[in-house]
Amino acid sequence: MQDLTPLGLTKAESIIYYSVLKQGTCTVKHIAKDCGFHRTNIYDILEQLKEKGLITFSKQGKTLVYTASDPQNFYNLLEEKKQFLDTLLPQLQELHKKPFEGIDIEVYKGEEGMKSAFRDMIREQKTIYGYGIKGQLREKLPVFAKQWLRDAQHKKIKYYGIYTEKKPPSYYTEIRYLPKEYGSPVAIFIYGDKININIWEPSLVAIVIHSPLITHMYRQHFNLLWGIAKT
């Protein structure tokens, strides 16, 4: 069963939607037998799915039967979320603004946090310089890695990387290599006035530092390593 939580469903909603979809037309009894959920919980979740336009129902005698709506309705659901965000975004951005005092540090945790940190590099659209890389993003988040590299290529962002393993990504401007002993669970990306420090083990953490001075120092370190790295 495909997890539909990235489309805005809860885990339980995802399970029940799939159950109804594969059964075609079914009752709560059939859903309970298929999923193992308590009937009371199923009724609540079906109501949530109906509100999202993903489930319809009708009566056969005294019995309610449920049918999954056309999966195309997921597009409608996502479009509604996008329209809501478009309306709310100016207000959120105004609240997010704060005076820059020479250094700003943000910490992102987990898979979604790591994705957010990488998306910032795409938003900035500055040349990216990375080192300490051995394909961690493609190993830990393979689907997102393809999307990120595709977006970097689409926006024509220059990408210079120093890798410790000869597993080049699908998109780059130039890559050089250092011996494996230079490898670590930490990779560093420099872009604009920011540094993205990726910690891949034992858990996923990204530290984004916004500081022209510190970025300059990290870029000097990159240039030093770039000079001794091999093509």
C-alpha positions in Angstrom: 0.0 0.0 0.0 1.4 3.4 -1.0 1.6 5.9 1.8 -0.6 8.9 1.0 0.4 11.1 4.0 2.6 13.4 1.7 -0.7 14.3 0.0 -2.2 15.6 3.2 -3.8 12.5 4.6 -3.3 11.0 8.0 -1.9 7.5 8.2 -5.4 6.2 9.2 -7.1 8.2 6.3 -4.5 6.7 3.9 -5.3 3.1 5.0 -9.0 3.5 4.9 -9.0 5.3 1.5 -7.0 2.5 0.0 -9.4 -0.1 1.6 -12.4 1.6 0.0 -10.6 2.2 -3.3 -9.7 -1.5 -3.8 -13.1 -2.8 -2.6 -15.0 -0.6 -4.9 -18.2 -0.3 -2.9 -18.2 -1.4 0.7 -19.7 -1.0 4.1 -18.1 -0.1 7.4 -18.2 -3.8 8.3 -16.1 -4.6 5.2 -13.6 -1.8 6.0 -13.3 -3.0 9.6 -12.6 -6.5 8.4 -10.0 -5.3 5.9 -8.2 -2.8 8.1 -8.7 -4.1 11.6 -9.9 -0.7 12.8 -12.7 -0.2 15.3 -16.0 0.8 13.6 -16.4 4.0 15.7 -13.0 5.2 14.5 -13.8 4.2 10.9 -16.9 6.4 10.9 -14.9 9.4 12.1 -12.2 8.9 9.5 -14.8 8.4 6.7 -16.3 11.7 7.7 -12.9 13.4 7.3 -12.4 11.8 3.9 -15.9 12.9 2.8 -15.0 16.5 3.8 -11.9 16.2 1.6 -14.0 15.0 -1.3 -12.2 11.6 -1.5 -15.1 9.4 -0.4 -18.8 9.3 -1.4 -21.7 7.4 0.2 -25.2 6.2 -0.6 -27.9 4.1 1.0 -28.8 0.5 0.0 -31.9 -0.1 2.1 -30.9 0.9 5.6 -27.2 0.3 5.0 -24.7 3.0 4.2 -22.2 2.0 1.5 -19.0 3.9 0.6 -17.1 4.5 -2.6 -13.8 6.1 -3.3 -14.0 9.3 -5.4 -11.9 9.7 -8.5 -8.2 9.9 -7.4 -8.0 13.0 -9.6 -9.7 14.8 -6.6 -6.3 14.8 -4.9 -5.3 17.6 -7.3 -8.3 19.6 -6.1 -7.3 19.0 -2.5 -3.7 20.2 -3.1 -4.9 23.2 -5.2 -7.1 24.3 -2.3 -4.1 24.1 0.1 -2.0 26.1 -2.4 -4.7 28.8 -2.7 -4.9 29.0 1.0 -1.2 29.3 1.4 -1.0 32.0 -1.4 -3.5 34.0 0.6 -1.7 33.6 3.9 1.9 33.7 2.7 2.3 37.6 2.7 1.2 37.7 6.3 3.5 34.8 7.3 6.5 36.4 5.5 5.9 39.7 7.2 6.0 38.0 10.6 9.1 36.1 9.6 11.0 39.3 8.8 13.6 40.2 11.5 16.6 42.5 11.5 19.8 40.8 10.4 22.4 41.2 13.0 25.4 39.8 11.2 24.7 36.1 12.0 21.6 34.0 11.9 21.4 30.3 12.7 18.6 27.9 12.0 18.5 24.2 12.9 16.4 21.7 10.9 15.8 18.1 12.1 14.6 14.9 10.5 13.9 14.2 6.8 11.5 17.1 6.3 13.9 19.5 8.0 16.7 18.3 5.8 14.6 18.8 2.7 13.7 22.4 3.9 17.4 23.2 4.3 18.2 21.9 0.8 15.3 23.8 -0.7 16.8 27.0 0.6 19.8 26.5 -1.7 17.4 26.3 -4.7 15.5 29.4 -3.5 18.7 31.5 -3.2 19.8 30.5 -6.7 23.5 31.2 -5.9 26.5 29.1 -6.9 26.8 26.1 -4.6 30.2 24.9 -3.3 30.1 21.6 -1.4 32.7 19.4 0.3 32.7 16.3 2.6 30.2 14.8 0.2 29.8 11.1 -0.5 26.3 10.9 -1.9 24.5 11.1 1.5 21.4 12.9 0.1 20.9 10.3 -2.7 21.4 7.5 -0.1 19.1 8.9 2.6 16.5 10.7 0.5 16.7 9.3 -3.0 13.4 10.6 -4.4 14.0 14.1 -3.0 17.6 14.0 -4.3 16.4 13.5 -7.9 13.9 16.4 -7.5 16.6 18.7 -6.0 19.2 18.0 -8.7 16.5 18.5 -11.3 15.5 21.9 -9.8 19.2 23.0 -9.6 19.6 22.1 -13.3 16.4 23.8 -14.3 17.4 27.0 -12.6 21.0 26.7 -14.0 22.6 26.9 -10.6 26.3 26.2 -10.7 27.3 23.4 -8.5 31.0 22.6 -7.6 31.4 19.6 -5.3 34.3 17.9 -3.6 33.4 14.2 -3.1 35.1 11.4 -1.2 33.5 8.6 -3.2 33.3 8.4 -7.0 29.5 8.4 -7.3 28.8 11.6 -9.1 25.3 13.0 -9.1 23.2 13.5 -12.2 23.9 17.2 -12.3 27.0 19.2 -11.5 29.2 22.0 -12.9 32.5 20.4 -11.8 33.5 17.7 -9.3 36.8 16.8 -7.8 37.7 14.0 -5.4 39.6 13.6 -2.2 40.7 10.3 -0.6 38.0 8.4 1.4 39.7 9.2 4.7 38.5 12.8 4.3 35.0 11.5 4.4 32.7 12.0 7.5 29.0 12.0 8.4 29.1 15.8 7.8 28.8 17.6 4.5 29.0 21.3 4.0 27.5 23.5 1.3 28.3 27.2 0.8 25.9 29.4 -1.2 25.6 33.2 -1.2 26.1 34.3 2.4 25.0 31.0 3.8 26.5 27.7 4.9 24.4 24.5 5.1 26.0 22.0 7.4 24.5 18.5 7.0 24.8 16.0 9.7 23.7 12.6 8.4 24.5 10.3 11.3 23.3 9.2 13.8 20.2 11.3 12.9 19.5 13.9 10.2 20.2 17.5 11.2 20.9 20.5 9.0 22.4 23.8 10.4 22.0 26.8 8.2 24.2 29.7 9.1 23.7 33.1 7.5 26.8 35.2 8.0 29.0 36.9 5.3 32.1 36.6 7.5 31.7 33.0 8.4 30.7 32.1 4.8 33.9 33.8 3.6 36.0 31.7 6.0 34.3 28.5 4.8 34.8 29.4 1.2 38.5 29.8 1.9 38.5 26.3 3.3 36.7 25.0 0.2 39.3 26.7 -2.1 42.1 25.1 -0.1 40.5 21.6 -0.5 39.6 22.3 -4.2 43.3 23.0 -4.9 44.4 19.6 -3.6 41.4 17.6 -4.8 41.8 15.5 -8.0 39.5 15.5 -11.0 
